[in-house]
Amino acid sequence: MKNLHVSTLIFAFLPLLSVLAQESRVYDNLTLQSDLLKMERRYAIYLPPGYDHSERSYPVLYLLHGGGDDQTGWVQFGEVQHITDKAINEGTATPMIIVMPDANTGRRGYFNDVNGEWRYEDFFFEEFIPFIESTYRIKAAKRYRAVAGLSMGGGGSFFYAMHRPDMFSSAAPLSAALRSQPKEEFRQALENSGAKINSAASLDAYYDRHQALRQIELNSLDQMKSVRWYFDCGDDDFLYEGNSLVHIALRKKEVPHEFRIRDGGHTWGYWRSALPDVLAFVSEAFHQR
């Protein structure tokens, strides 16, 4: 009778276990060791419904936070789990893994510094992506990899796709911090942030690589066209002008892209409302056509 009772309990819980196995998972305080940055780095990850019990591999979206947040920003304020679950359930997004790195430890930002002494961008491509895509069941190819982000992370997603168009099928900068000022203003902004510029040559190289309009001017047209671009910025956002200038420059180069100006400002409410469209947009590249 005792064995029968145990068996009955197990049988009764099987439907519940099946439901739990189908739920998505979010972990927001995971770490890896970086040799380049000489420190431990944190990240958050969203694993889609079914990941725990399936054997399939998934496309991946690297979702970058803004200044002042960390890897938990999209989890806590962006409601990434709820919004992505809903989009997958409704069929507007394909099941995907979403990875959210921390760019607010040690120094703030997604790039190497002007003198190459702090190498966050090198860490991202040389250590972080290989670690993530060897640790989780991810389809490690351009077609199945996308990048998006808000504000500082919007700038990160733009420049990452500009610097490495071979890596991303889609890029979706939201309310992006896109540096588009003349060189002297660019230099002054760097110095105001505490950067010490060692030489004019290092400034020139950094300007060419991190000024948005220069990137559009200098980059290969075919490589820019190999990325699907999606920009979204509120009409009351203080970054509206920089996003508009990038849109105009891409239009002049005839680089296909989506450009959205919606009612709103530089707020989490705006970015939460943008995320479903971002998920749908990147999913278009992930799907077989």
Backbone bond lengths (Angstrom), bond angles and torsions (degrees), N, CA, C in turn:
res aa  C-N    CA-C-N  psi(-1)  N-CA   C-N-CA  omega(-1)  CA-C   N-CA-C  phi
1 M - - - 1.466 - - 1.528 110.75 -
2 K 1.361 115.68 -38.11 1.444 118.61 -178.78 1.526 110.90 -62.93
3 N 1.339 116.76 -44.45 1.456 120.20 179.22 1.517 111.22 -64.15
4 L 1.319 116.56 -37.72 1.459 121.69 178.25 1.532 109.89 -63.19
5 H 1.356 115.27 -40.66 1.469 119.46 -179.38 1.530 110.70 -64.17
6 V 1.338 115.99 -43.22 1.463 120.21 179.03 1.518 110.83 -63.71
7 S 1.318 115.79 -43.60 1.462 120.51 179.69 1.515 110.85 -61.84
8 T 1.333 115.99 -39.91 1.468 119.88 179.20 1.519 111.38 -63.65
9 L 1.339 116.29 -40.40 1.468 120.17 179.05 1.530 111.41 -64.71
10 I 1.327 114.62 -43.69 1.466 118.60 179.38 1.521 110.28 -61.28
11 F 1.325 116.22 -44.40 1.457 120.89 -179.67 1.532 110.86 -62.31
12 A 1.330 114.86 -38.67 1.466 119.31 -178.98 1.522 111.68 -66.94
13 F 1.350 116.87 -31.18 1.465 120.13 -177.50 1.529 113.21 -88.38
14 L 1.320 118.29 -9.05 1.454 120.57 -178.51 1.529 113.25 -56.91
15 P 1.350 118.84 -45.40 1.471 118.12 177.86 1.532 112.14 -59.68
16 L 1.342 116.51 -39.71 1.460 119.88 179.14 1.522 110.92 -64.52
17 L 1.330 116.98 -42.99 1.460 120.55 179.17 1.519 110.82 -62.96
18 S 1.316 116.72 -36.86 1.460 121.11 178.61 1.519 111.22 -64.39
19 V 1.328 116.43 -41.75 1.460 120.81 178.34 1.518 110.67 -64.12
20 L 1.347 116.63 -44.65 1.457 120.44 -179.33 1.526 111.39 -62.25
21 A 1.323 116.16 -36.78 1.459 120.14 179.98 1.521 111.90 -66.12
22 Q 1.340 116.23 -23.64 1.458 120.79 -179.11 1.523 112.72 -86.89
23 E 1.327 118.64 -7.79 1.452 120.81 -177.80 1.527 111.27 -77.87
24 S 1.338 114.92 151.59 1.455 119.42 173.92 1.529 109.78 -73.57
25 R 1.324 115.28 165.15 1.457 120.97 178.88 1.530 108.87 -131.60
26 V 1.335 116.16 142.85 1.457 121.77 172.58 1.524 108.77 -128.72
27 Y 1.332 116.05 129.57 1.459 122.59 174.33 1.530 106.32 -122.09
28 D 1.339 116.86 124.75 1.465 118.19 -170.22 1.525 114.73 -116.23
29 N 1.321 118.07 11.44 1.464 119.06 179.67 1.529 110.95 -142.98
30 L 1.319 116.07 47.27 1.452 121.92 177.63 1.522 109.30 -89.40
31 T 1.329 116.64 160.17 1.462 119.67 -175.13 1.525 111.77 -138.43
32 L 1.330 114.57 159.09 1.459 122.83 167.26 1.511 107.95 -143.70
33 Q 1.303 116.39 157.70 1.460 121.45 179.46 1.524 109.69 -91.79
34 S 1.334 117.21 131.88 1.459 121.81 176.92 1.521 109.84 -108.34
35 D 1.325 116.08 121.07 1.455 120.16 174.13 1.531 110.81 -75.17
36 L 1.331 116.54 -34.47 1.459 119.95 -179.21 1.519 112.00 -66.43
37 L 1.337 116.62 -41.57 1.463 120.78 -178.38 1.521 112.36 -93.86
38 K 1.337 115.73 -7.50 1.472 122.02 177.42 1.533 111.61 57.18
39 M 1.320 114.66 47.04 1.458 119.59 -179.52 1.521 109.37 -165.97
40 E 1.320 115.56 167.65 1.450 121.50 174.19 1.527 108.46 -84.18
41 R 1.319 116.32 138.05 1.466 121.50 179.82 1.521 109.91 -117.06
42 R 1.309 115.82 144.19 1.465 121.32 -178.86 1.526 110.63 -102.24
43 Y 1.324 114.32 157.15 1.460 120.27 173.18 1.515 109.23 -155.83
44 A 1.323 114.97 160.90 1.464 122.44 172.90 1.525 108.07 -116.87
45 I 1.327 116.08 155.91 1.458 119.55 -179.75 1.518 110.76 -145.33
46 Y 1.323 114.92 140.75 1.464 123.25 172.85 1.523 107.42 -107.14
47 L 1.329 116.04 124.15 1.460 122.17 176.00 1.524 108.14 -109.29
48 P 1.312 118.98 126.14 1.464 121.50 -169.61 1.521 112.96 -71.41
49 P 1.324 117.22 164.50 1.468 120.64 176.60 1.531 110.50 -54.00
50 G 1.312 115.98 134.16 1.455 120.69 179.31 1.511 114.97 92.82
51 Y 1.334 118.15 -10.96 1.469 119.93 -177.43 1.526 111.46 -59.46
52 D 1.321 117.14 -40.32 1.468 121.00 -172.48 1.522 113.23 -63.34
53 H 1.323 117.62 -31.43 1.463 118.29 -174.70 1.531 113.64 -117.00
54 S 1.334 117.49 1.67 1.462 119.18 177.99 1.524 110.03 -94.48
55 E 1.320 115.38 171.63 1.466 120.73 174.84 1.520 111.39 -117.81
56 R 1.318 117.15 5.92 1.461 120.97 -177.43 1.528 110.74 -77.52
57 S 1.329 115.10 160.25 1.455 121.85 173.34 1.521 109.25 -103.02
58 Y 1.336 116.27 155.72 1.456 121.28 -169.86 1.530 111.31 -125.98
59 P 1.334 116.59 152.87 1.466 119.60 167.74 1.519 109.85 -68.64
60 V 1.340 115.41 166.09 1.463 118.97 -174.41 1.530 110.58 -135.26
61 L 1.318 114.84 140.41 1.459 122.95 172.64 1.520 108.38 -116.45
62 Y 1.331 116.42 122.47 1.463 120.83 172.28 1.522 107.52 -90.57
63 L 1.329 115.77 116.37 1.464 122.39 -171.39 1.528 108.74 -114.44
64 L 1.327 116.48 114.08 1.460 122.55 -169.13 1.530 111.40 -99.75
65 H 1.325 115.94 137.04 1.462 121.09 -179.48 1.532 111.13 -84.16
66 G 1.331 116.04 172.51 1.452 121.98 179.49 1.519 112.18 -95.60
67 G 1.334 115.60 176.92 1.456 121.81 179.24 1.519 111.34 -63.55
68 G 1.317 115.86 136.19 1.456 120.60 -179.42 1.512 113.97 92.73
69 D 1.325 117.13 -17.45 1.472 121.51 174.99 1.523 109.13 -99.97
70 D 1.317 115.30 -178.19 1.453 121.30 173.23 1.519 107.67 -139.30
71 Q 1.324 117.07 -159.35 1.468 120.45 -175.30 1.525 113.39 -63.72
72 T 1.330 117.14 -14.56 1.469 120.25 -179.81 1.527 112.73 -88.76
73 G 1.332 117.76 -7.63 1.455 120.26 -174.22 1.515 113.94 -57.78
74 W 1.332 115.91 -50.86 1.462 119.52 -179.52 1.526 111.71 -68.14
75 V 1.319 116.72 -25.84 1.468 120.54 178.66 1.527 110.40 -74.43
76 Q 1.329 115.80 -51.33 1.469 120.15 -173.73 1.519 112.67 -79.01
77 F 1.340 117.01 -50.38 1.463 120.45 -174.27 1.525 112.55 -95.65
78 G 1.332 115.95 -30.03 1.455 119.94 -177.86 1.512 114.47 -85.81
79 E 1.355 116.63 -10.58 1.468 121.93 178.04 1.525 111.48 52.20
80 V 1.337 115.48 43.74 1.457 120.46 -173.56 1.523 112.08 -61.23
81 Q 1.322 118.06 -36.35 1.462 119.49 -177.72 1.525 111.01 -67.43
82 H 1.307 117.35 -49.65 1.465 121.01 -179.01 1.528 111.00 -61.94
83 I 1.329 116.95 -46.34 1.467 120.77 -176.11 1.523 111.02 -67.12
84 T 1.338 116.99 -41.44 1.468 119.76 -179.06 1.519 111.08 -71.41
85 D 1.323 118.03 -41.55 1.470 120.69 175.61 1.524 110.50 -54.90
86 K 1.323 116.09 -45.49 1.469 121.38 -178.18 1.532 110.77 -64.14
87 A 1.328 117.06 -43.91 1.458 120.63 -179.60 1.524 111.66 -64.65
88 I 1.334 117.11 -40.51 1.462 120.61 178.15 1.515 110.00 -66.79
89 N 1.327 116.95 -44.64 1.455 121.50 -179.36 1.519 112.12 -61.87
90 E 1.336 116.73 -36.28 1.467 120.76 -178.85 1.524 112.46 -85.12
91 G 1.332 117.05 -6.35 1.456 120.75 177.08 1.512 115.21 82.83
92 T 1.345 117.65 10.54 1.464 120.02 178.26 1.527 112.17 -87.50
93 A 1.324 117.12 -12.27 1.466 121.80 176.07 1.518 108.88 -137.14
94 T 1.311 115.41 145.76 1.456 120.04 176.21 1.527 109.50 -82.34
95 P 1.321 119.36 150.28 1.465 120.04 175.22 1.520 110.98 -56.21
96 M 1.307 115.46 129.29 1.464 120.76 -177.76 1.519 109.75 -146.42
97 I 1.317 115.50 160.55 1.460 122.43 170.82 1.531 107.86 -92.91
98 I 1.317 116.72 136.83 1.463 121.08 178.54 1.527 108.16 -119.43
99 V 1.315 116.09 125.21 1.461 122.06 -176.23 1.527 109.27 -115.50
100 M 1.337 115.47 130.88 1.462 121.17 -176.15 1.535 109.46 -124.52
101 P 1.336 117.97 101.42 1.465 120.74 -178.79 1.529 111.52 -80.41
102 D 1.312 115.53 161.02 1.468 122.51 175.21 1.528 108.99 -95.24
103 A 1.335 116.15 120.78 1.470 120.94 176.59 1.524 110.35 -119.27
104 N 1.325 116.33 34.18 1.457 120.29 -177.60 1.533 111.38 -133.03
105 T 1.338 115.34 29.45 1.461 120.63 178.82 1.522 108.33 -127.83
106 G 1.307 116.94 135.30 1.461 120.94 -175.11 1.511 109.43 84.81
107 R 1.311 116.10 -71.53 1.460 123.59 170.25 1.522 107.55 -139.68
108 R 1.319 115.90 157.38 1.460 120.22 -179.51 1.521 110.38 -92.16
109 G 1.326 116.65 131.28 1.454 120.40 174.07 1.514 113.02 130.67
110 Y 1.342 114.99 165.87 1.461 122.36 -173.38 1.523 113.45 -104.20
111 F 1.342 118.09 5.12 1.456 119.67 -172.41 1.536 111.89 -118.30
112 N 1.323 114.76 164.98 1.452 119.95 165.63 1.527 108.41 -66.18
113 D 1.318 117.38 154.24 1.459 117.77 176.39 1.528 110.25 -80.74
114 V 1.326 115.95 172.46 1.456 120.99 -171.27 1.524 112.54 -62.39
115 N 1.335 118.36 -26.39 1.462 121.58 -179.44 1.529 113.26 -101.32
116 G 1.331 117.43 2.52 1.460 121.08 178.95 1.515 114.00 72.15
117 E 1.329 116.97 22.08 1.471 120.00 -179.62 1.521 111.92 -90.52
118 W 1.319 117.65 -29.30 1.470 123.69 174.15 1.514 106.44 -113.73
119 R 1.332 117.79 117.02 1.474 120.65 -165.86 1.532 110.91 -117.38
120 Y 1.320 116.26 61.61 1.467 118.77 -177.79 1.530 111.54 -66.82
121 E 1.324 118.59 -41.59 1.466 119.67 -179.20 1.523 110.86 -63.78
122 D 1.328 117.04 -40.04 1.468 119.90 175.56 1.531 110.39 -61.87
123 F 1.331 116.20 -42.66 1.462 120.05 175.53 1.521 111.25 -56.58
124 F 1.324 117.25 -45.39 1.466 121.36 -176.11 1.528 110.87 -59.52
125 F 1.322 116.64 -46.16 1.472 119.49 -175.15 1.530 112.88 -86.37
126 E 1.311 117.97 -34.45 1.464 120.03 -173.98 1.529 113.25 -90.37
127 E 1.340 117.12 -26.34 1.461 119.81 -176.50 1.533 112.18 -119.55
128 F 1.323 116.95 -47.95 1.456 119.68 -171.06 1.537 112.63 -69.49
129 I 1.330 116.85 -54.30 1.467 118.70 -179.82 1.529 111.38 -60.49
130 P 1.339 120.64 -47.16 1.476 118.84 177.54 1.524 112.75 -58.71
131 F 1.331 117.79 -38.71 1.460 120.47 178.37 1.530 110.74 -63.72
132 I 1.310 117.14 -49.69 1.461 121.34 -177.96 1.524 110.70 -60.97
133 E 1.317 116.64 -44.42 1.461 119.79 -171.94 1.527 112.92 -82.70
134 S 1.316 116.60 -6.61 1.461 119.79 170.18 1.525 111.87 -100.80
135 T 1.327 116.99 -15.13 1.467 121.48 -178.65 1.523 111.63 -91.64
136 Y 1.327 116.59 -34.42 1.467 121.81 -177.35 1.524 109.61 -114.75
137 R 1.323 116.00 161.07 1.461 120.99 -177.35 1.533 108.83 -80.47
138 I 1.315 114.65 85.93 1.452 122.75 -174.77 1.522 109.44 -120.42
139 K 1.324 116.94 139.14 1.454 122.15 173.72 1.530 107.75 -78.17
140 A 1.309 115.57 101.90 1.462 121.14 -170.33 1.526 111.12 -86.51
141 A 1.335 115.82 72.73 1.459 121.61 177.58 1.522 108.42 -147.81
142 K 1.320 116.53 154.36 1.472 121.89 -177.98 1.520 112.11 -49.79
143 R 1.319 116.13 -46.16 1.459 119.71 -175.64 1.522 112.91 -57.71
144 Y 1.330 117.17 -31.26 1.462 121.77 -175.02 1.535 112.51 -104.70
145 R 1.338 116.19 19.69 1.464 119.95 -178.31 1.529 108.83 -128.45
146 A 1.341 116.54 131.55 1.461 122.04 179.03 1.516 109.42 -134.97
147 V 1.348 115.62 162.86 1.457 120.83 178.39 1.522 108.54 -138.39
148 A 1.324 115.50 140.09 1.462 121.78 177.73 1.513 107.86 -149.69
149 G 1.327 116.71 167.88 1.448 119.45 178.50 1.508 110.80 178.48
150 L 1.328 115.88 169.89 1.461 121.28 -179.38 1.523 110.50 -119.27
151 S 1.328 116.04 143.61 1.455 124.07 174.57 1.535 110.43 53.95
152 M 1.336 119.04 -115.33 1.460 120.59 175.68 1.516 110.58 -55.12
153 G 1.325 117.07 -40.24 1.459 121.77 177.60 1.521 112.41 -72.21
154 G 1.335 117.35 -25.55 1.462 120.10 173.09 1.515 110.10 -66.46
155 G 1.354 115.72 -42.63 1.455 118.85 173.93 1.515 111.45 -63.14
156 G 1.335 116.40 -40.85 1.454 120.23 177.09 1.519 112.01 -58.60
157 S 1.321 117.13 -44.54 1.467 120.40 -178.33 1.530 111.38 -67.17
158 F 1.342 117.11 -36.79 1.461 120.62 177.59 1.527 110.85 -64.15
159 F 1.325 116.54 -52.54 1.462 119.54 -175.71 1.525 112.24 -71.31
160 Y 1.330 118.17 -33.13 1.457 119.31 176.13 1.530 110.68 -60.90
161 A 1.325 116.24 -43.81 1.463 119.29 179.92 1.523 111.59 -71.60
162 M 1.335 117.20 -30.60 1.466 120.44 175.35 1.529 110.86 -70.72
163 H 1.326 115.92 -42.06 1.471 119.76 -178.86 1.523 112.47 -72.95
164 R 1.340 116.18 -35.30 1.463 120.69 -176.14 1.527 110.95 -131.33
165 P 1.343 117.33 65.59 1.467 119.68 179.39 1.528 112.93 -64.79
166 D 1.334 116.49 -16.34 1.457 120.66 176.69 1.517 112.62 -72.00
167 M 1.346 117.02 -13.28 1.462 121.21 -173.30 1.521 113.96 -97.44
168 F 1.340 118.50 -24.97 1.464 120.11 -168.55 1.523 111.82 -125.89
169 S 1.322 115.11 133.31 1.458 119.75 174.11 1.521 111.41 -78.78
170 S 1.349 116.73 -31.52 1.458 121.79 -177.77 1.521 110.16 -141.73
171 A 1.330 114.93 150.87 1.461 121.75 173.55 1.518 108.35 -137.25
172 A 1.334 116.21 134.58 1.468 120.51 -176.22 1.525 110.24 -132.82
173 P 1.329 117.84 82.86 1.463 120.67 175.64 1.538 110.79 -74.64
174 L 1.322 116.12 130.39 1.460 122.89 178.20 1.525 109.24 -113.24
175 S 1.327 116.73 127.54 1.475 120.55 178.67 1.520 109.28 45.06
176 A 1.308 116.45 48.50 1.459 121.57 -165.31 1.523 112.80 -74.21
177 A 1.325 115.45 138.21 1.457 122.44 171.07 1.522 106.88 -80.66
178 L 1.327 115.87 94.93 1.456 122.32 -175.68 1.528 108.60 -110.84
179 R 1.303 116.27 111.09 1.460 120.67 -178.96 1.531 109.31 -71.22
180 S 1.311 116.25 118.89 1.462 119.28 -178.93 1.525 111.63 -135.90
181 Q 1.347 117.91 18.45 1.449 121.09 -177.27 1.534 111.75 -82.19
182 P 1.340 117.10 160.71 1.475 120.55 174.29 1.531 111.05 -59.47
183 K 1.341 115.55 163.70 1.454 119.99 -171.19 1.528 113.29 -59.82
184 E 1.327 118.37 -39.90 1.453 119.58 -177.79 1.524 110.95 -66.41
185 E 1.327 117.07 -40.84 1.470 120.42 176.01 1.525 110.56 -66.81
186 F 1.316 116.38 -36.39 1.457 122.17 177.49 1.531 109.83 -61.74
187 R 1.335 115.99 -46.98 1.469 120.52 178.31 1.522 111.31 -61.13
188 Q 1.335 115.70 -43.89 1.454 119.57 -178.67 1.524 110.75 -63.04
189 A 1.326 116.64 -39.60 1.472 120.32 179.19 1.519 110.61 -63.83
190 L 1.332 117.38 -39.56 1.461 120.54 177.11 1.527 110.66 -62.27
191 E 1.318 116.57 -46.08 1.462 119.90 -178.35 1.526 111.39 -67.16
192 N 1.330 116.37 -34.99 1.470 119.90 177.56 1.522 111.71 -65.21
193 S 1.333 115.84 -26.00 1.464 120.07 178.82 1.524 112.24 -84.93
194 G 1.327 116.19 -0.31 1.458 120.24 177.65 1.515 114.70 101.01
195 A 1.331 117.34 1.86 1.466 120.05 -178.94 1.529 110.78 -74.89
196 K 1.321 115.88 139.07 1.458 121.63 172.96 1.515 107.65 -107.16
197 I 1.333 116.61 118.12 1.459 121.50 -175.42 1.519 109.09 -90.98
198 N 1.323 116.79 118.74 1.467 120.97 -172.64 1.527 113.73 -76.33
199 S 1.351 116.39 -29.42 1.465 118.42 -176.49 1.522 110.15 -157.27
200 A 1.325 115.47 159.96 1.465 120.71 176.26 1.528 110.33 -64.30
201 A 1.331 116.38 -35.27 1.468 119.92 -179.03 1.525 110.95 -65.06
202 S 1.336 117.10 -40.79 1.465 119.24 179.10 1.519 110.83 -67.04
203 L 1.336 117.62 -35.73 1.463 120.62 176.43 1.522 110.57 -65.36
204 D 1.332 117.03 -44.56 1.467 120.67 -179.61 1.529 110.93 -59.30
205 A 1.325 116.05 -46.45 1.467 120.05 -178.91 1.523 110.86 -65.10
206 Y 1.322 116.37 -40.84 1.468 120.71 -179.73 1.524 110.56 -67.01
207 Y 1.321 116.80 -40.85 1.467 121.70 178.52 1.530 110.67 -60.39
208 D 1.314 117.03 -46.98 1.460 120.63 179.76 1.524 111.67 -60.98
209 R 1.316 116.69 -32.86 1.467 121.00 -174.82 1.529 112.96 -89.45
210 H 1.331 118.22 -21.50 1.459 120.09 -172.52 1.521 114.26 -125.86
211 Q 1.317 117.41 9.73 1.456 120.39 171.15 1.518 106.87 -102.39
212 A 1.317 116.83 122.62 1.463 121.43 -167.23 1.525 112.81 -59.95
213 L 1.317 118.16 -44.44 1.459 120.56 -177.34 1.525 111.38 -69.80
214 R 1.347 117.30 -32.93 1.458 120.46 174.76 1.518 111.32 -65.71
215 Q 1.313 116.58 -39.08 1.458 119.64 177.57 1.522 111.44 -60.65
216 I 1.318 116.56 -43.41 1.469 120.32 179.15 1.523 110.43 -65.96
217 E 1.336 116.46 -36.19 1.459 121.27 179.59 1.522 111.73 -69.37
218 L 1.335 117.20 -39.65 1.460 121.20 -170.59 1.526 114.06 -92.13
219 N 1.319 117.83 -26.27 1.463 120.12 -172.27 1.517 112.87 -74.59
220 S 1.318 114.44 156.93 1.459 121.16 176.75 1.523 110.55 -63.61
221 L 1.317 116.08 129.76 1.461 120.66 -179.73 1.526 111.12 -61.91
222 D 1.309 116.56 -43.35 1.467 120.25 179.94 1.526 111.08 -62.56
223 Q 1.334 117.25 -39.23 1.457 119.27 179.89 1.527 111.32 -68.66
224 M 1.326 117.43 -40.20 1.464 119.24 176.61 1.522 110.93 -62.89
225 K 1.309 116.49 -37.96 1.464 120.66 -179.71 1.527 112.40 -72.85
226 S 1.329 116.89 -15.41 1.468 119.49 -179.98 1.527 111.99 -77.68
227 V 1.341 117.01 -9.13 1.467 122.97 177.95 1.524 108.63 -105.60
228 R 1.316 116.99 137.24 1.463 121.76 172.81 1.528 107.67 -86.27
229 W 1.336 116.65 122.92 1.458 121.60 -172.56 1.527 111.25 -108.51
230 Y 1.335 114.88 139.26 1.465 121.42 177.50 1.535 108.27 -139.99
231 F 1.324 117.10 115.69 1.463 122.40 178.91 1.524 109.30 -113.65
232 D 1.328 116.10 141.89 1.466 121.44 179.83 1.523 107.93 -146.20
233 C 1.336 116.68 125.15 1.463 120.54 -179.22 1.524 109.19 -148.30
234 G 1.319 116.30 139.70 1.451 120.93 -179.13 1.520 113.09 -71.34
235 D 1.329 116.46 149.71 1.458 119.45 -178.92 1.525 112.97 -71.63
236 D 1.329 117.78 -14.83 1.461 121.56 176.42 1.526 112.14 -105.82
237 D 1.320 117.04 11.40 1.464 121.65 -177.84 1.528 109.83 -80.07
238 F 1.337 116.84 137.96 1.461 120.44 178.69 1.527 112.44 -68.35
239 L 1.345 117.81 -12.77 1.461 121.99 177.82 1.527 112.49 -96.44
240 Y 1.308 116.46 9.99 1.470 122.17 -176.43 1.533 111.43 -57.77
241 E 1.348 117.06 -43.56 1.464 119.85 -174.60 1.525 111.46 -63.45
242 G 1.345 117.49 -46.29 1.456 120.32 -179.24 1.519 112.35 -61.64
243 N 1.332 117.06 -39.57 1.456 120.58 177.55 1.522 111.42 -66.47
244 S 1.324 116.24 -38.34 1.467 120.32 179.78 1.523 111.27 -67.27
245 L 1.344 117.55 -39.20 1.455 120.67 179.06 1.530 111.21 -64.58
246 V 1.316 116.48 -38.42 1.468 120.14 177.01 1.525 110.22 -65.88
247 H 1.320 116.63 -42.28 1.473 120.89 176.61 1.527 110.32 -57.15
248 I 1.331 117.59 -47.07 1.464 121.67 -178.57 1.527 110.47 -63.72
249 A 1.340 116.65 -42.78 1.469 120.38 179.89 1.525 111.24 -63.46
250 L 1.317 117.38 -40.58 1.470 120.31 177.91 1.527 111.11 -67.52
251 R 1.323 116.89 -37.38 1.466 120.19 176.85 1.526 110.38 -61.60
252 K 1.333 116.50 -43.83 1.463 120.23 -179.15 1.527 111.22 -63.64
253 K 1.326 116.30 -32.58 1.469 121.00 177.59 1.526 111.97 -83.84
254 E 1.325 116.29 -5.18 1.475 122.92 -178.12 1.531 111.25 59.78
255 V 1.337 114.75 40.57 1.461 120.66 173.20 1.520 107.96 -90.11
256 P 1.331 118.72 116.46 1.475 119.96 -179.13 1.522 111.52 -60.00
257 H 1.317 116.58 136.76 1.466 121.06 177.55 1.520 109.23 -165.26
258 E 1.317 115.45 157.26 1.455 122.38 172.55 1.526 108.39 -98.87
259 F 1.326 115.98 136.36 1.461 120.43 -178.51 1.525 108.15 -134.05
260 R 1.327 116.11 117.58 1.453 121.56 -176.01 1.527 110.54 -117.22
261 I 1.312 115.88 128.50 1.457 122.08 168.80 1.518 106.22 -117.80
262 R 1.333 115.57 116.43 1.457 120.33 -178.47 1.526 109.62 -121.25
263 D 1.303 115.83 166.45 1.460 120.86 178.14 1.525 109.40 -67.51
264 G 1.322 116.68 124.40 1.460 118.97 177.89 1.509 112.70 150.54
265 G 1.314 115.02 174.80 1.454 122.05 -178.16 1.513 112.22 -122.61
266 H 1.325 114.47 -154.68 1.459 122.16 -175.64 1.531 108.11 -92.95
267 T 1.340 115.84 73.40 1.466 120.71 -170.17 1.525 110.96 -137.82
268 W 1.343 114.45 158.08 1.451 119.36 176.50 1.527 111.34 -65.23
269 G 1.314 117.71 -32.24 1.458 119.21 176.24 1.515 111.27 -58.93
270 Y 1.326 116.51 -39.97 1.463 120.58 178.44 1.522 111.15 -65.93
271 W 1.335 116.70 -44.89 1.466 119.74 -176.00 1.524 111.60 -71.45
272 R 1.321 117.77 -33.58 1.472 119.14 174.43 1.525 110.16 -62.73
273 S 1.323 116.63 -39.33 1.471 119.37 -179.71 1.524 111.20 -71.52
274 A 1.337 117.59 -22.06 1.464 120.95 179.79 1.517 112.54 -82.73
275 L 1.329 117.42 -28.22 1.458 120.75 -171.34 1.536 113.93 -59.26
276 P 1.336 121.05 -41.88 1.472 118.46 178.69 1.522 113.23 -57.96
277 D 1.332 117.55 -39.12 1.461 120.13 179.10 1.527 111.06 -69.57
278 V 1.334 117.00 -34.85 1.462 120.15 176.21 1.528 110.30 -63.57
279 L 1.324 116.50 -45.03 1.467 120.50 179.85 1.528 111.18 -61.78
280 A 1.324 116.08 -41.23 1.463 119.89 177.93 1.527 110.88 -65.48
281 F 1.330 116.40 -40.27 1.467 121.10 -177.63 1.527 111.19 -65.34
282 V 1.323 117.84 -49.22 1.465 119.45 -178.68 1.524 110.94 -67.77
283 S 1.334 116.66 -29.36 1.466 120.08 178.98 1.522 112.32 -64.22
284 E 1.338 116.54 -28.21 1.464 119.83 179.47 1.525 111.08 -60.43
285 A 1.315 116.64 -37.02 1.473 119.67 178.77 1.527 110.44 -75.88
286 F 1.338 117.07 -32.16 1.454 120.52 -179.12 1.524 112.41 -70.30
287 H 1.334 117.31 -26.88 1.465 121.40 -176.23 1.543 111.14 -76.04
288 Q 1.300 115.03 152.67 1.459 121.14 171.26 1.507 108.48 -77.95
289 R 1.312 117.64 131.54 1.467 121.53 -179.12 1.511 110.63 -104.86
